């Protein structure tokens, strides 16, 4: 029986499934066994930085994206926004930044009068 996404210790399975990849496909790409990858996804094995880097490369995300939001990882909405920003042309990026400044102005630095 699989755990719900919010009960998993990381977001490896979430991104793997979102990319339409099987355990076998990812395991082959990162040179590990299927049970080993499953254990990483389920938190039965420590997901250290080397694993994060290998898995993130295959899934097309940053290593930090595989962590839980409670551990400081960006939300899925933030990741989607970043992906769209990265896919934009330089002119589109400028427009996005101008629009963001209008919609959500940066707060003045603390202590500024």
Number of C-alpha atoms within 10 A of each C-alpha: 3 7 8 8 12 10 9 16 17 22 19 26 21 16 19 20 12 10 12 10 14 13 17 14 14 19 18 13 13 16 11 12 14 16 12 14 25 17 14 20 22 20 13 12 12 11 21 9 11 10 15 19 18 15 24 20 14 16 21 12 16 15 19 17 22 25 18 17 14 8 10 10 18 17 13 12 9 12 15 12 12 13 12 12 16 12 11 14 10 11 8 13 15 13 13 15 12 13 12 12 11 10 9 9 10 9 6 8 7 6 5 5 5
